[in-house]
Amino acid sequence: MLSYRHGFHAGNHADVLKHIVLTLILDYLKQKNKPYWFIDTHAGAGKYSLESEFSNKTSEHLDGIKKIFHDEKKPLALAKYIEVIRRLNGDDQLKQYPGSPWIASQMLSHEDRIRLFELHPTDLTSLLHALGKKHNIKIYGEDGFQGLKALIPPPPKRALVLTDPSYEIKNDYLKVVESLKDSLKRFETGIYMVWCPLIDRTEPLTMLKQLQKLNVKEWLYVSLSIAKPSDDIGMFGSYLFIINPPWKLKEQLQEIMPYLSQQLGLNGHGSYEIDAKTS
């Protein structure tokens, strides 16, 4: 149950999509002079070496962040994302890649709060080492689906909740939907961001249909594929489903996604989709 290690995949095409959108949402939340919470139900190790044994086994970042990091023609909307990665590395060299918790730690103010859940003991230790000494961060070595219930609604009534399990266990797809249903009853105005891999199985699209049927006023869907499902590369893409998205996010994605699909697509097979429900 705890075999998944994100170090093998850090900085790949799915991370690029997830973390670009994460920085855009966090940047939006910062625009109001009111505190908010960032809650990550499956936090991982916090940051990852792109020169580690894990990373070198797959080198997935070479077809991900490596393709856009130094590109001078990237859209302006990627500036904050690239800035955070540069801050981690200290210069223009790409040796480390940040996880969602590290990105949030660089973008939140002293009044904001970060709450992180991680079950894997090794990743939990790394996460505590990377982020555990800040007054506004709490890290829990427990199941994020269960732990989330005790945290919402947060005191400021403003929050972004990120849910991105490994989906190694098929039951995770069901847990995501059930967790969202429960969370929306407690805190219907929160921003919820769900990440899901696109693989040659039925569960991701079945979950998407269930997410689209949730009783919410607004949602935004965006997917990025770098290959055809038949290309036998495992995860050929990923999607994000965002409930209560920032009002400018769709417009920003319409600028970003053509660039990402062109830059990250393999053999010209990059593609994307954007869909939305508005009130």
N, C-alpha and C positions, 0 to 999 in steps of 0.2 A: 504493500500500500504506500510505502514511502520511498519507492525506488527512483522516482523522477528527480532529476537534477537539472536545473535550468542553465547551469554553467556550460552544458553542451550546446545550448541554443542561443546564448546571450548575443544581442546585437543583430539577430537575423531579421528577415522581412517582417515577421509578426511583431517583434519588439519595436521595430521602427514605426509601424502603424500605431501600435498601442501607445507608445510614449510620445509621439507627436500629438496625438489627440489629448493625452493626459496633460501635457504642458499647456495646450490651448485652453482646456477647461480650468486648470489651476490659475492661469493668467486672467481668465474672465472673473473668477471668484475674488481675486485680489483687487479688482477695480472698485469694489465697494469697501468702504472703510468700516467693515464689520467682520468679526472673527468667524472662522469656519473650521470644520474638521475634515481631515482626510483619513479614511478608513480603508485598509487593504486586507481582504480576507485571506489571501494566499501570497504573503509578502516576498518569499524567497530570501536570498542571502544579502540583499541590499545593493551590492555592486559585484562586478565580475572581472577577472583578468582575462583579456583576450590573448594572452600568451601562456595561459595555463594548459595543463595536460588535457583537461576537459575540452576547452575551446579548440585546441589543436587537433583533436580527434575528428571534429566535424567541420571546423572553420566556416561555420554558417554566417558569421559576421562579414565575410568577404563578399557575399551576395546580398548583404543587408546594409548596415551603417557605413561600411567601407566605400560603397558606391556613391554615397551622397555627402559624406563628411567634408571632403575637400572640393566638392563641385561648386564652382562660382555661380552657376546658373540656377541654383535651387531657389524656390519661392521664398519671399520675405517672411511668410507665415511660419517657416521652419527655424527662424532666428533664435527663439528662446530655447528650443530643443537642442540645437547645436551648441548654444552658449553653455548649457548645463553640462553637456558632455566634455566640452573644452575645460570647464572648471574642474571636473574630476581628474582630467589628465594633466592639467597644469600647463599644457602647451598644445601645439597643433598635431602632436603625435597621438595616435589612436591605440592605446595600450590597455585601457580599462573601459568598461561599459556600465552605466548605472542602471539599477533596477528601479521600479516605481517608487519604493520608499526613499531612495537617495534623491531622486528627482524632486519628490515632494518636500524633502527636508531642505532643499536649496531654494524653494519657491515660497514656502510658508513664512509668516512673520512670527514674532515671539508670542503674539496673542492667539495664534491658531494652534490647533492640536493635531497630532498624528497618532493613530492607533493601528498597530500592525499585528497580524496573526501569522504564525508559521509553526507547522508541526514537525518538520524534518529536523532532528537534533543538530546535525552538522550545519545546515543553513541557518538554524536559529542562533547558534553560537556566532556565526559570521555576521548575522544581522545585528545582534547585540553589540558585537565589537565595532561594527561600522556606524551604528546610529544610537546606541543605547545610553549615551551620556548627556542627552539634551533634555532640558526640563519639560519641554512640550511634547515629548515622544514617550509612548508606552508600548512595550512589546510583550505579546502573550504567546506562550508556547502551547497553544490549544487550537482546536478546530474553529476556523473562522466562521463557518456557517452557524455554529452554535453561539460563538462569542459575540457575533454581530447583534444578536437579540438584546443583549444587555447595554449596548451603546447607543441605540437609537430609540427616540429622537435625541440628538446631542443637545446640550444646553443652548448653544447659539441658534439652533434651528436652521443651520446652514451646513451642508456637508456634501462631499463627493465620496461615494462608496465604490471601490473597485473590486470586482470579483473575477479572478482569472485562475481557476484551478487547472491542474494538469490534464484533467479528463482521462487519465489512465484508467480510472474506474468508471464504468458506464453510468453508474448511479449519480455521478457528478452532474450530468446533464439535468436530471430530475431535481437534484438538490439546488441547482442554480435557480430554476423556476420557482420552486417552493420557497426558497429564501427571499426572493424578490416579492412574492405575494405577501409573505409575512411582514417584510420590511415596509412595504407600501401602506399596509394597515397602520403601522406605527408612525410612519414618517413619509407621507405622500409627496411632500414638496422637495425631498432630497434629490440630488443628481446621482443616478446609478449608472455605472459603466460596466458592461459585461464583455469579456473577451472570449472568443471561441475559435478553435482551429478549424480550418476547412480540410477535411480528409475524405478519402473515398469510402465513406460510410454514411448511413442515414441519420445518425443521431444529431449532428450539427444543424441540419436543415429542419429536422423535426423540432428541435429546441427553438429555433428561430420562429417557426410558426406559432409555438406556444407563447413566446415573448411578445409577438405582434398582437396576440389576443388579450394581453393584459389590459385591465381597465385603467388606462392612463390617458391623460390629455395629449401628451406629446412624446414622441420618440424619434430617434434618428438611427439609421442603420448604415454602416459603411463596411465594405469588404475590399480586400486586395488579394488578387491571385497572381502568382508569378509563373504558373505553368498550368497545363491542362490536367484535369483529374486523372486522365489515363496515362500520364507520364511516369507514374510509379515512383514518385519521389516522397511519398509519405504525406506530410503537410504541404499542400500546394498553395495554401493561402490562409487567411484568417479574417474574422469579422468582429466588429464592435457593435454592440447594441446599447444605446444611451437613452435613458429615461430622463425627462426634463432637461434636454440639452440646452446649452447657452444659445441665445437667439442668432448669433452670427456664425455658429459652428458649421452649419451646412454650407454657407457661402465660402468659408475658409477651406473646407474640404473640396469644394468644386474647383478651387485654385490648386490645391495640393495633389489630389489623386491622379490627374493625368500625368504629372511629373513622376510620382512614385511608381506608377504602373509601367512607365517607359524606362525608368532607371533600373528598377529591380526585376522586371520581367526577364525570364530566361528564354533566349532564342526568339525574342519578339512576342512572347505569349503573355505579357503582363496585361491585366485587366482589372477593372474596379466596378463597384456598384454603390450608389447612394440612394437611399429611400427614406422617407420621413412621414410621420403623422403629425399634423398640427391641429391645434384647437380652433 
